[in-house]
Amino acid sequence: MTKTILIATDYSLESLNILKKVMREKDASEDQNLYNILLVSGYDTGDSIRDLLFNTKSTVFNKLRPQEFCDAYGIIKNKYSHLINKIVCDIFTGSFQRTFNNYVKAENIEEAYYSMSVRGKGKGKFDLIPYIRKCKDLTSREIPLEVCDRLPEKGRLAEIFVEA
């Protein structure tokens, strides 16, 4: 059976620790399901006509998502290939709870995971956690992450190999 999981991210390598922990738990419990994983960030498109007309998802992703992030989730996908059907990066651009609830229904999302240490930071990003918590159609859980400030690989691809 295929299930869909939403993971709230800010497209930093640190946020992929949520995905690692969730997949490690599913693997340890010998889960037989396949998972479609949505890595979702909140993004405010603004109200400029020019931005609304000429910004596509790919241009937004080029601003938000570093190449190291894509490489890192590819490594995680390969490690847990028996659990992961596909990983998709997406942005949520709505500003109402009802819009988020409709997004959850349209994507058939059953579970959501987030961490309080990973929040939408930077220009145009906003935090999805309040939307996730208020959604009644979604089973959500906070994943605590220990943030190591003294990590020599901080911000590099090697960071995903560090066991937390």
C-alpha positions in Angstrom: 0.0 0.0 0.0 1.2 3.5 -0.8 0.9 6.3 1.8 1.8 10.0 1.5 3.8 11.8 4.1 4.3 15.6 4.4 7.6 16.8 5.9 7.8 20.5 6.7 11.1 21.8 5.6 13.0 25.0 5.0 15.3 23.3 2.4 18.3 23.2 4.7 20.3 20.0 5.1 19.4 20.1 8.8 15.7 19.7 7.9 16.5 16.3 6.2 17.2 14.9 9.6 13.4 14.8 10.0 13.2 12.5 6.9 16.1 10.4 8.2 14.5 9.8 11.6 11.0 9.0 10.1 12.5 6.5 7.7 14.7 5.0 10.4 11.6 4.5 12.5 9.6 3.0 9.7 12.5 0.7 8.8 12.9 -0.4 12.4 9.2 -1.3 12.7 9.5 -3.3 9.5 6.8 -1.3 7.8 5.6 -2.9 4.5 4.1 0.3 3.0 5.7 2.4 0.3 5.8 6.1 0.9 5.4 9.2 -1.3 7.2 11.9 0.5 6.3 15.6 0.1 9.0 18.0 1.3 7.0 21.2 1.7 7.9 24.7 2.6 5.6 27.7 3.0 6.3 30.4 0.4 4.7 33.8 0.1 4.5 34.6 -3.6 3.7 38.3 -2.8 1.2 40.4 -4.6 3.4 41.9 -7.4 1.9 41.3 -10.8 5.3 40.8 -12.2 6.2 38.1 -9.6 2.9 36.3 -10.0 3.2 36.2 -13.8 6.9 35.4 -14.3 7.8 33.2 -11.3 7.3 29.5 -11.8 7.9 26.7 -9.2 11.3 26.0 -10.8 12.4 29.7 -10.4 11.2 29.6 -6.8 13.1 26.4 -6.1 16.2 27.8 -7.7 16.0 30.6 -5.0 15.1 28.3 -2.1 16.7 24.9 -2.5 20.4 24.4 -2.8 21.8 21.6 -4.9 23.3 20.0 -1.8 19.7 19.5 -0.5 18.7 17.6 -3.7 21.9 15.4 -3.5 21.2 14.7 0.2 17.6 13.6 -0.2 18.7 11.4 -3.2 21.1 9.6 -0.8 18.4 9.1 1.8 16.0 7.9 -1.0 18.6 5.3 -2.1 19.3 4.1 1.5 15.5 3.6 2.1 14.5 2.6 -1.4 12.5 -0.3 0.0 10.3 2.3 1.8 10.3 5.3 -0.5 8.3 5.3 -3.7 9.1 8.9 -4.6 10.2 12.2 -3.0 8.7 15.4 -4.3 9.7 19.0 -3.3 6.8 21.4 -3.2 5.8 24.8 -1.9 2.5 25.8 -0.2 1.5 29.3 -1.2 -1.8 29.7 0.5 -2.6 31.9 3.4 -5.7 30.2 4.9 -6.2 27.1 6.9 -8.9 26.0 4.5 -6.5 26.2 1.6 -4.0 24.0 3.5 -6.8 21.5 4.3 -7.7 21.3 0.6 -4.0 20.8 -0.2 -3.8 17.9 2.2 -6.9 16.3 0.7 -5.8 16.8 -2.9 -2.4 15.2 -2.3 -3.9 12.4 -0.1 -1.5 13.2 2.7 -2.0 10.9 5.8 0.9 11.9 8.0 2.9 15.0 8.7 6.2 15.5 10.5 7.9 18.7 11.6 10.5 20.0 14.0 10.3 23.2 16.0 14.0 23.8 15.3 13.3 23.8 11.5 11.1 26.8 10.7 10.6 28.8 7.5 13.5 31.3 7.6 14.5 33.7 4.9 12.9 35.9 2.3 9.5 34.7 1.2 9.3 31.7 3.5 6.7 31.1 6.2 6.2 28.5 8.9 3.8 25.6 8.0 3.7 24.2 11.6 0.6 26.1 12.6 -1.3 24.9 9.6 -0.2 21.3 10.2 -1.2 21.4 13.8 -4.7 22.7 13.0 -5.5 20.3 10.2 -8.0 17.7 11.4 -7.5 15.4 8.5 -3.9 14.8 9.3 -1.9 12.8 11.8 1.0 15.0 12.8 4.0 14.5 15.0 6.9 16.7 16.1 10.3 15.2 15.6 12.8 16.6 18.1 16.2 17.4 16.5 19.4 18.0 18.4 21.2 20.9 16.7 25.0 20.7 16.7 26.5 24.1 16.2 30.1 22.8 16.3 29.6 20.3 13.5 32.6 20.7 11.1 30.5 19.6 8.1 27.7 22.1 8.9 26.0 23.2 5.7 27.7 20.5 3.6 26.5 17.2 2.1 28.5 15.2 4.7 26.1 16.6 7.4 23.5 14.0 6.5 25.8 11.1 7.3 26.2 12.3 11.0 24.0 10.2 13.2 21.8 12.3 15.5 
